[in-house]
């Protein structure tokens, strides 16, 4: 089904809802966009896709395909991968904390309760989550390398100049700090 501009106008091509907004057309537009871009994570008011596409969480908001510019695409993909890593780390940490805290609380009881999980099952679950974190770290490192490789020369020069200025200011402060009356 092709989505046209008429679908986005009040009343839409397929008939509007009671409030005059074509909810079916908007839903279809978003579903088509989501299907075209695959895996995603929510980042505040944005939904970021693995291929570099982004859209607003607001159903009437912006839908942005992956940029043609290699550097912009690389930075979007890096952000997506950083969010995936953050969620993987949180999942691992949360699950490990649950196992540890549950076991500790049972040990403090007069009559210790059963452990939250079989030791082998808990270890296997944490090792699986650990592998997800390690895989996500590798993906972030690859994305960072891609950002570095595609960074425009002007941005690199600016970054290097700022680093040199920072080092010069630090050297000045160190040298002036040694001068006393």
Order of alpha helices (4+ residues) and beta strands (2+ residues): alpha-beta-beta-beta-beta-alpha-alpha-alpha
